[in-house]
């Protein structure tokens, strides 16, 4: 009959081996998950910047990598909108993604994030080369209610932002307002408003709040663009 020591030693060895294998698998999956998250962010930046793809025929991982590397340039600017080169304090600066085709700038994308109703929303807002017109908007992470606040990820909602302006006729930042209901064609301020999501008033309010806050941070940069200062 085998001793208790043998049983204990065998059980311990199996536990250690299984623990090692689980840790190895977890680390491997973590790297893959992080890579997929990074690819999803790049895909959202591309989408916001107007690189068209259909839901039935999305870009492959390889295509995302190639297109992003070829057509998107990441830059950093300070709080005054000035370009920062070789900075070791990147966390204090603001990231901008420039869409560049044939050496010509065709848009800028900035990260946006803030509280909705149930969760923090993360996405990207793209701006036309004029520094005041929305080129596109996407959200890559949220936990809002499906069919309600979760509609922020749908193309019907995001497409409402395209062509809207966050600067008024006086050159002042007014952002884009998600209203309750539908924007009236007779509304003189309709260029600054988009249709809301039925049953998701709080999500819309949260979006309004953090969209203004993020645009305020980047306003010095976009003002330089509007003033035709090369960045």
RACORVEN-V804983 format. One line per field, one symbol per residue. ss: DSSP state (A for helix, B for strand, O for the rest). phi: phi as a letter, one per 30 degrees, with the letter a starting at -180 (. if undefined). psi: psi as a letter, one per 30 degrees, with the letter a starting at -180 (. if undefined). Layout:
BEGIN
ss: ???
phi: ???
psi: ???
END
This chain:
BEGIN
ss: OOOAAAAAAAAAAAAAAAAAAAAAAAAAAAAAAAAAAAAAAAAAAAAAOOOOOBOOBOOOAAAAAAAAAAABBBBBBOOOOOBBOOOOOAAAOBBBBBBBBOOBBBBBBBBBBBBOOOOBBBBBBBBOOOOOBBBBBBBBBOOOOOOOAAAAAOAAAAAAAOOOBOBOOOOOBOOOBBOOOOOOOOOOOAAABBOOOOOOAAAAAAAAAAAAAAAAAAAAAAAAAAOOOOO
phi: .ddddddddddddddddddddddddddddddddddddddddddddddddjddacddbdddedddddddddcbcdbbbddciddcchdcbeddccdbccdbbhicdclbbbdbaldcdcadcbabccbdedibcdclbbbcaabddeibddddddddddddddjdcccddcicdbibcdcdjcddddddcddcbbddceibeddddddedddddddddceedddddddicdc
psi: kkleeeeeeeeeeeeeeeeeeeeeeeeeeeeeeeeeeeeeeeeeeeeeggjkklffilkleeeeeeeeeefkkklklafggkkkkhkghefflkkkjkjjkhgkkglkkkkkllkbeflkkkakkkklffgfkkelklkfklhlkkfcfffffkeeeefffkflkgkafggkkfakkjljakkkffjfgffgllklkkgheeeeeeeeefeeeeeeefeeefeeeeghkk.
END
